[in-house]
Amino acid sequence: MSSIIKNVTGMNAMTDQVIASDLLIAAKSGIKSYGIALSEAATPEVRNVLCDQLSKAVSLHEQIFSYMKDNGYYNAYDPEQQLRMDIQNADKALSLPNA
């Protein structure tokens, strides 16, 4: 994407970290939804399908988390560092021009 298009659309603010964070949040939401649906399933066939999908969602979450950890986007084992990074990211987001 050219820099002109990025500036016009505001896509220059969209980073790998933001995309990965959004995807991680969506994966967590999916895991919760599959868990709830699984607890409400009435037949073994539906439970099996939901259990398989839940397993795939957990695997996807693990892949996204590993990507974020490996790229320094998520510090799950250092909460103080993660908090500092979250504050920096929030400050950066607040300083972006309104579109």
DRENLUMGU-772920 format. One line per 5 residues: their letters; for each residue x, y, z of N, C-alpha, C, CB. Coordinates in pm, 1 decimal, padded with zeros to 6 digits. Glycine has a CB too. Layout:
<sites>
a) X:Y:Z:X:Y:Z:X:Y:Z:X:Y:Z | ...;
</sites>
This chain:
<sites>
mssii) 00085.6:-00116.4:00000.0:00000.0:00000.0:00000.0:00090.7:00123.3:00000.0:-00097.7:-00000.5:00123.1 | 00062.0:00219.6:-00085.9:00145.1:00338.9:-00093.8:00127.6:00424.4:00031.2:00110.9:00420.3:-00219.3 | 00227.5:00509.1:00057.8:00220.1:00592.6:00178.1:00105.8:00693.2:00169.1:00352.5:00666.1:00199.9 | 00071.6:00737.9:00049.3:-00040.3:00831.3:00033.9:-00170.5:00764.7:00077.3:-00051.1:00880.4:-00112.6 | -00192.9:00642.6:00030.1:-00314.7:00569.6:00067.0:-00316.6:00542.4:00216.5:-00325.0:00437.2:-00011.4;
knvtg) -00202.4:00505.4:00272.0:-00194.7:00480.2:00416.0:-00232.6:00604.4:00495.1:-00053.9:00434.1:00455.1 | -00184.2:00720.3:00452.2:-00214.6:00843.5:00524.6:-00360.7:00883.6:00508.4:-00124.2:00956.5:00476.7 | -00415.5:00867.3:00389.0:-00554.2:00905.4:00364.5:-00650.0:00814.9:00441.6:-00585.3:00900.0:00214.6 | -00621.9:00684.5:00442.8:-00712.5:00588.8:00507.4:-00684.5:00572.3:00656.2:-00702.3:00454.4:00439.4 | -00571.8:00623.3:00703.1:-00536.2:00605.7:00842.8:-00472.9:00469.6:00869.9:-00658.1:00623.4:00929.2;
mnamt) -00444.6:00393.7:00765.0:-00387.8:00260.4:00782.0:-00243.8:00264.5:00831.3:-00394.8:00184.4:00651.8 | -00178.5:00381.2:00825.1:-00041.6:00386.9:00873.9:-00035.8:00360.8:01024.1:00020.5:00522.4:00841.5 | -00147.6:00378.2:01094.0:-00152.3:00353.3:01237.8:-00175.9:00205.4:01268.6:-00261.7:00438.0:01302.1 | -00210.6:00126.1:01169.2:-00242.2:-00014.8:01189.6:-00112.7:-00095.4:01182.9:-00345.2:-00065.6:01083.7 | -00067.7:-00145.7:01294.3:00057.4:-00220.0:01299.3:00030.0:-00368.8:01318.3:00147.3:-00167.1:01412.2;
dqvia) 00135.4:-00447.2:01300.2:00123.4:-00590.6:01325.2:00077.1:-00617.5:01467.7:00256.7:-00660.7:01299.1 | 00127.0:-00536.9:01560.8:00089.7:-00556.3:01701.1:-00059.3:-00533.7:01722.6:00169.9:-00462.4:01790.9 | -00113.8:-00431.1:01661.0:-00256.2:-00401.5:01675.7:-00339.5:-00513.4:01613.8:-00290.9:-00265.8:01610.2 | -00299.9:-00556.1:01496.1:-00373.4:-00662.7:01427.8:-00367.4:-00791.1:01510.2:-00316.1:-00686.8:01285.6 | -00248.7:-00825.6:01559.5:-00233.6:-00947.0:01639.3:-00312.6:-00937.8:01769.5:-00085.9:-00972.8:01669.3;
sdlli) -00313.3:-00820.6:01831.7:-00390.0:-00802.8:01955.8:-00538.8:-00821.7:01931.2:-00364.2:-00664.1:02015.7 | -00588.4:-00763.6:01822.1:-00729.8:-00780.6:01788.1:-00762.4:-00926.8:01761.0:-00766.2:-00695.4:01666.3 | -00672.4:-00994.7:01690.5:-00694.0:-01136.1:01660.6:-00691.4:-01220.4:01788.2:-00587.8:-01186.5:01561.8 | -00601.8:-01187.7:01881.1:-00595.4:-01260.8:02007.8:-00724.1:-01242.5:02087.7:-00474.5:-01214.1:02090.9 | -00775.4:-01119.7:02091.0:-00900.8:-01093.3:02161.2:-01015.3:-01171.2:02096.8:-00932.1:-00942.3:02161.2;
aaksg) -01017.8:-01175.3:01964.2:-01122.5:-01249.9:01893.8:-01110.9:-01399.5:01921.9:-01114.6:-01223.9:01742.4 | -00987.7:-01450.7:01927.7:-00968.6:-01592.8:01956.9:-01016.9:-01625.6:02098.5:-00820.0:-01631.9:01940.6 | -00987.2:-01537.8:02194.1:-01034.0:-01558.3:02331.5:-01186.5:-01559.3:02336.0:-00978.4:-01448.6:02425.2 | -01246.6:-01468.3:02264.4:-01392.7:-01461.6:02259.4:-01450.9:-01589.0:02199.4:-01438.1:-01339.4:02178.3 | -01388.6:-01638.2:02094.2:-01434.3:-01761.8:02031.8:-01425.3:-01880.5:02126.8:-01353.5:-01789.9:01907.0;
iksyg) -01316.8:-01887.1:02202.5:-01300.2:-01996.3:02299.5:-01411.6:-01991.6:02403.3:-01161.8:-01987.9:02368.8 | -01440.2:-01872.9:02452.5:-01548.8:-01858.7:02551.0:-01682.3:-01900.6:02490.6:-01557.4:-01713.1:02602.0 | -01708.2:-01857.6:02368.9:-01834.9:-01890.3:02302.6:-01848.7:-02040.3:02278.5:-01846.2:-01815.3:02169.9 | -01741.6:-02104.4:02233.8:-01747.6:-02249.5:02213.2:-01769.8:-02322.6:02344.9:-01618.8:-02299.7:02146.5 | -01706.1:-02275.0:02452.1:-01726.4:-02336.8:02582.8:-01870.5:-02327.9:02629.2:-01636.4:-02272.5:02684.7;
ialse) -01929.1:-02210.6:02610.2:-02069.8:-02193.2:02647.9:-02159.1:-02281.6:02562.3:-02112.2:-02045.7:02634.2 | -02136.3:-02279.6:02431.0:-02218.2:-02361.2:02340.2:-02203.0:-02509.0:02372.6:-02179.3:-02335.1:02193.3 | -02082.4:-02550.5:02405.3:-02057.4:-02690.8:02439.5:-02135.7:-02732.5:02562.7:-01908.4:-02714.4:02462.6 | -02145.9:-02644.2:02658.9:-02219.7:-02677.2:02781.2:-02370.6:-02682.8:02758.5:-02188.3:-02575.6:02889.5 | -02416.0:-02626.7:02647.5:-02558.9:-02624.8:02615.8:-02597.6:-02728.4:02510.0:-02598.9:-02486.8:02568.2;
aatpe) -02499.0:-02796.8:02453.4:-02526.5:-02890.6:02344.4:-02614.1:-03006.3:02392.7:-02395.0:-02944.7:02285.7 | -02710.9:-03043.0:02308.8:-02809.3:-03144.3:02348.4:-02776.6:-03283.6:02296.4:-02945.7:-03104.2:02300.0 | -02692.3:-03292.8:02194.3:-02664.1:-03425.4:02136.8:-02513.8:-03451.4:02134.0:-02722.9:-03436.8:01993.8 | -02475.9:-03577.9:02136.0:-02333.2:-03611.3:02129.6:-02267.4:-03561.2:02000.5:-02314.7:-03762.2:02141.4 | -02343.0:-03562.7:01890.6:-02287.0:-03518.3:01763.2:-02251.8:-03369.2:01767.8:-02386.0:-03546.0:01648.8;
vrnvl) -02342.3:-03289.4:01822.3:-02316.8:-03145.7:01833.4:-02201.0:-03121.5:01930.1:-02444.5:-03070.3:01880.7 | -02199.8:-03194.8:02042.1:-02088.9:-03179.7:02137.2:-01955.7:-03212.2:02071.5:-02110.1:-03269.8:02259.6 | -01951.8:-03317.2:01990.5:-01826.8:-03355.7:01923.6:-01778.9:-03246.4:01828.4:-01845.6:-03487.3:01846.8 | -01871.5:-03190.0:01751.8:-01835.3:-03082.6:01658.9:-01783.5:-02961.7:01735.9:-01956.3:-03042.7:01571.3 | -01855.0:-02922.1:01840.0:-01814.2:-02806.3:01918.6:-01682.1:-02830.2:01990.7:-01922.1:-02771.0:02019.3;
cdqls) -01662.3:-02950.6:02038.9:-01536.5:-02985.1:02106.7:-01419.4:-02974.9:02008.5:-01544.1:-03128.5:02167.3 | -01439.7:-03022.2:01886.6:-01336.4:-03013.0:01783.0:-01306.1:-02866.4:01750.9:-01380.8:-03088.2:01654.9 | -01410.3:-02785.3:01736.5:-01391.5:-02643.3:01707.0:-01323.7:-02571.3:01824.0:-01526.7:-02577.2:01675.2 | -01360.1:-02607.0:01946.0:-01296.8:-02548.5:02063.6:-01147.3:-02580.2:02064.7:-01363.7:-02600.1:02192.5 | -01113.8:-02703.7:02034.5:-00973.0:-02744.0:02029.8:-00896.2:-02662.9:01925.5:-00961.3:-02894.2:01999.0;
kavsl) -00957.9:-02641.8:01810.1:-00893.3:-02562.6:01704.1:-00878.8:-02416.5:01746.4:-00974.1:-02571.8:01572.8 | -00977.9:-02364.3:01816.2:-00971.5:-02225.8:01863.4:-00860.1:-02209.0:01966.6:-01106.8:-02183.1:01923.7 | -00844.2:-02307.0:02055.2:-00736.9:-02301.2:02155.5:-00601.3:-02306.7:02086.3:-00750.2:-02417.4:02258.0 | -00588.8:-02390.7:01983.8:-00464.3:-02400.1:01907.8:-00432.5:-02267.9:01837.4:-00473.2:-02513.9:01804.9 | -00534.2:-02205.6:01777.7:-00514.7:-02076.2:01712.5:-00470.6:-01971.0:01814.1:-00644.1:-02031.2:01641.8;
heqif) -00534.4:-01969.7:01930.2:-00496.3:-01875.0:02035.7:-00350.2:-01894.0:02073.6:-00586.2:-01892.3:02159.9 | -00309.2:-02018.8:02087.2:-00169.7:-02048.3:02122.7:-00073.8:-01995.9:02015.4:-00149.9:-02200.4:02141.7 | -00109.0:-02013.1:01889.5:-00024.1:-01964.9:01780.4:-00013.0:-01812.6:01781.5:-00078.9:-02012.2:01645.6 | -00125.1:-01745.1:01801.7:-00124.3:-01598.7:01805.3:-00044.2:-01549.6:01925.2:-00268.4:-01543.1:01810.7 | -00067.8:-01611.2:02041.3:00006.0:-01572.6:02161.6:00156.3:-01590.8:02140.4:-00041.3:-01655.4:02283.0;
symkd) 00196.0:-01704.2:02083.7:00338.9:-01729.7:02059.5:00398.9:-01625.9:01965.4:00359.0:-01870.3:02001.1 | 00324.7:-01591.7:01859.8:00370.0:-01488.8:01766.4:00391.8:-01356.7:01839.9:00267.8:-01470.5:01651.9 | 00295.2:-01319.7:01922.9:00305.4:-01192.4:01995.3:00419.9:-01194.7:02095.9:00173.6:-01161.2:02067.1 | 00434.3:-01304.2:02166.2:00542.7:-01316.8:02265.3:00678.3:-01312.4:02195.2:00528.3:-01448.9:02346.8 | 00691.6:-01387.6:02085.9:00818.6:-01394.8:02013.4:00858.5:-01261.1:01951.6:00810.1:-01500.0:01905.1;
ngyyn) 00759.2:-01176.8:01919.5:00786.9:-01047.0:01858.4:00788.4:-00932.4:01959.7:00684.2:-01018.3:01751.6 | 00778.1:-00966.0:02088.6:00785.3:-00864.9:02192.9:00659.3:-00781.6:02207.9:00899.4:-00775.2:02166.3 | 00546.1:-00833.2:02156.0:00420.2:-00760.0:02164.4:00343.1:-00792.0:02291.8:00334.3:-00790.8:02044.0 | 00376.1:-00901.7:02356.6:00299.5:-00947.5:02472.4:00396.9:-01005.5:02573.8:00191.3:-01053.2:02431.4 | 00397.0:-00949.7:02693.3:00488.0:-00995.4:02799.0:00407.9:-01058.2:02911.6:00574.3:-00878.4:02852.8;
aydpe) 00352.4:-01174.2:02887.6:00265.3:-01239.7:02985.2:00338.8:-01275.6:03114.2:00204.9:-01364.7:02924.7 | 00470.1:-01291.3:03105.5:00545.1:-01335.1:03222.7:00612.4:-01218.8:03294.7:00649.2:-01437.2:03182.4 | 00589.9:-01095.3:03247.3:00645.0:-00975.5:03310.7:00536.3:-00868.5:03312.4:00773.5:-00924.6:03235.7 | 00445.2:-00877.1:03410.4:00331.3:-00784.6:03413.4:00370.7:-00636.6:03417.9:00245.4:-00815.8:03532.1 | 00479.8:-00603.6:03488.2:00521.9:-00463.7:03495.0:00563.0:-00413.3:03357.4:00637.8:-00446.8:03594.4;
qqlrm) 00639.0:-00492.8:03284.9:00680.1:-00455.1:03149.1:00558.3:-00446.1:03057.7:00782.1:-00556.9:03092.4 | 00464.0:-00538.4:03071.0:00342.8:-00536.0:02989.0:00261.5:-00410.3:03018.0:00257.3:-00662.0:03014.3 | 00251.7:-00372.2:03143.2:00178.6:-00251.1:03179.6:00244.4:-00127.5:03118.6:00170.8:-00237.0:03332.2 | 00378.4:-00120.9:03125.2:00449.3:-00008.2:03063.7:00422.6:-00002.5:02913.9:00600.3:-00018.8:03089.8 | 00425.4:-00119.2:02848.5:00400.4:-00124.5:02704.7:00256.0:-00084.4:02674.0:00429.7:-00265.8:02649.9;
diqna) 00161.0:-00129.0:02755.4:00020.2:-00092.0:02735.5:00001.1:00058.7:02747.5:-00069.5:-00164.6:02837.1 | 00067.2:00120.0:02845.0:00056.8:00265.3:02863.4:00117.4:00338.5:02744.4:00126.7:00309.1:02994.1 | 00233.0:00291.3:02696.7:00295.3:00352.6:02579.1:00203.2:00341.2:02457.3:00431.8:00286.1:02549.4 | 00142.8:00225.1:02438.6:00053.3:00205.3:02324.8:-00070.9:00293.0:02336.2:00012.8:00058.3:02314.1 | -00123.7:00307.1:02456.9:-00240.7:00393.5:02476.6:-00204.5:00538.8:02448.5:-00295.9:00379.1:02620.3;
dkals) -00088.9:00583.1:02496.6:-00044.2:00719.9:02469.7:-00026.9:00742.9:02319.8:00087.8:00748.8:02543.2 | 00030.6:00643.1:02250.9:00049.3:00653.6:02106.1:-00085.8:00663.3:02035.1:00129.1:00532.6:02052.8 | -00181.7:00581.1:02077.4:-00314.9:00583.2:02015.6:-00383.4:00717.8:02038.2:-00402.2:00469.3:02071.9 | -00367.6:00774.6:02158.6:-00429.0:00902.7:02188.2:-00366.3:01017.4:02109.4:-00419.0:00930.9:02335.4 | -00240.8:00999.4:02068.7:-00173.4:01107.1:01995.2:-00200.2:01102.5:01845.3:-00024.6:01100.3:02019.4;
lpna) -00265.6:00996.6:01797.0:-00297.1:00986.4:01654.8:-00401.8:01090.0:01616.4:-00346.5:00844.9:01620.0 | -00386.9:01147.5:01497.1:-00488.1:01245.1:01454.9:-00622.3:01177.5:01431.5:-00443.1:01318.0:01327.3 | -00728.8:01248.5:01462.0:-00862.3:01194.7:01436.9:-00890.1:01194.6:01287.9:-00969.9:01276.1:01512.0 | -00949.0:01085.5:01242.8:-00979.3:01075.7:01099.4:-01116.0:01130.7:01070.1:-00970.2:00931.3:01051.2;
</sites>
